[in-house]
């Protein structure tokens, strides 16, 4: 559970969510300096690339598991290992996004962090990882602006 008591869906649960890095885009509301903006943009790009790699690894692990389950003589030990691998891939993906959030928070001043947590990224008074409008869809509009 997050600090706000929410379980966090999106990439934390499934799909390319974890709000698809859209939360980073919303940091511009915090009156960022040019240097902060550059650092946050670099964090975003790095995390986006890494999350794509981790997402691909996760998808491949799912395919491997399904392939094992469809064999004529299912090997329980191989299936169990594939499930463990799947869990590790999912954890790696989540950690990529959490680390990006932590890196982004480290760029902010104490006042900017306070404001961020107070109003939340979606204006609901929640944490930056919450907010129904924070989805991968925002990234598409953002990329058009870049």
C-alpha positions, 0 to 999 in steps of 0.5 A: 500500500502506498502512503495514501492507502491505495494499492496503486494500479496501472503498471504496478498492477498490470498494463503500461500504466504506473501512469506511464510516467505521466506523473512526471509530466505533471511536475511542471505545475511546481514552478520548476527551474530550468535545471530541475526540468532538464533533470526530470526530463532525463529521468523520464526518458531513462525510466521510459526506455528501461520500463519498455525493456522490462515490460518486454521481459515480462511479456516474454516470461508470460509467453514462456509460462504459457508454453510450458503449460501447453506441453503434453507432459507438463513439468511442474518444476519448470512451471514453478520456476517460470512463475518465479521468473514471472514474479521477478520480471514484474518486480523489476518493472515495478522497481524501475518505476518506483526508482524513477519516482524516487529520483524525481522526488530527489530533484524537488525542493522540500516545498515542491515535494510538500505541494506535490504530496498535498495536492496529488498529481491529479488534484485529489489530495492523494499521492503522485501514483494515484489519480484515474486520469494518470494513464498511459494516454497522457504520454501520447499527448505529451510526446506530441508536445515534445 
